[in-house]
């Protein structure tokens, strides 16, 4: 009978130790899950920040491309205007060389 009582006490002691180990394992698991949740939250914030930065870069590129197109158009207009000015200036120079009203310049 004494042997059975000792065995029962030993078994209960081992069960208590097992429950304690299980509780410790559950606590470790909970801490690990909390760390994982914090890491996922940091990752989500980093991804959101990167996406905002990429969107800002896309907008800058689009704005830059629009400015390039506008500048190219302005350059074309200035070039055309300069050609007209050169033609008129050359006409004026030629006119001054020929003289006025059919009279030559002395």
C-alpha positions in Angstrom: 0.0 0.0 0.0 2.8 2.3 0.9 4.4 1.7 -2.5 1.2 2.6 -4.3 0.9 5.9 -2.3 4.5 6.7 -3.2 3.9 5.9 -6.8 0.8 8.1 -6.8 2.6 11.0 -5.1 5.4 10.6 -7.6 3.0 10.6 -10.5 1.2 13.7 -9.1 4.6 15.4 -8.7 5.5 14.5 -12.3 2.1 15.8 -13.5 2.6 19.0 -11.6 6.1 19.4 -13.2 4.6 18.7 -16.6 1.9 21.3 -16.1 4.5 23.8 -15.0 6.6 23.0 -18.1 3.5 23.3 -20.2 2.6 26.7 -18.7 6.2 27.9 -19.3 6.0 26.8 -22.9 2.7 28.5 -23.3 4.2 31.7 -21.8 7.2 31.5 -24.2 4.8 30.9 -27.1 2.7 34.0 -26.1 5.9 36.1 -25.9 7.0 34.8 -29.3 3.6 35.6 -30.8 3.7 39.1 -29.3 7.2 39.7 -30.8 5.9 38.4 -34.1 2.9 40.7 -34.0 5.2 43.7 -33.3 7.6 42.7 -36.1 4.6 42.4 -38.5 3.4 45.8 -37.4 6.8 47.3 -38.0 6.9 45.6 -41.4 3.5 46.9 -42.3 4.6 50.5 -41.4 7.8 50.2 -43.4 5.8 48.9 -46.4 3.3 51.7 -46.1 6.2 54.3 -45.9 7.9 52.7 -48.9 4.7 52.8 -50.9 4.2 56.5 -50.0 7.7 57.2 -51.0 7.2 55.4 -54.3 4.0 57.3 -55.0 5.9 60.6 -54.3 8.6 59.5 -56.7 6.1 58.6 -59.4 4.5 62.0 -59.0 7.9 63.7 -59.2 8.7 61.8 -62.4 5.3 62.6 -63.9 5.7 66.3 -63.1 9.3 66.3 -64.5 8.1 64.6 -67.7 5.4 67.2 -68.1 7.9 70.0 -67.6 10.2 68.5 -70.1 7.4 68.4 -72.7 6.5 72.0 -71.9 10.1 73.1 -72.2 10.5 71.3 -75.5 7.4 73.0 -76.8 8.7 76.4 -75.6 12.1 75.7 -77.3 10.3 74.9 -80.5 8.3 78.1 -80.3 11.4 80.2 -79.5 13.3 78.5 -82.4 10.5 79.4 -84.8 10.3 82.9 -83.5 14.0 83.3 -83.8 13.9 82.2 -87.4 11.2 84.8 -88.2 13.3 87.4 -86.4 16.4 86.5 -88.3 14.5 86.6 -91.6 13.1 90.0 -90.8 16.5 91.3 -89.5 18.2 90.0 -92.7 15.6 91.8 -94.8 16.2 95.0 -92.9 19.9 94.7 -93.3 19.5 94.1 -97.0 17.2 97.0 -97.3 19.6 99.3 -95.6 22.4 98.2 -97.9 20.3 98.9 -101.0 19.3 102.3 -99.9 15.9 104.0 -100.0 13.5 105.1 -102.7 15.8 103.8 -105.4 18.7 105.9 -104.3 21.9 104.3 -103.4 23.7 105.1 -100.2 26.9 107.2 -100.5 
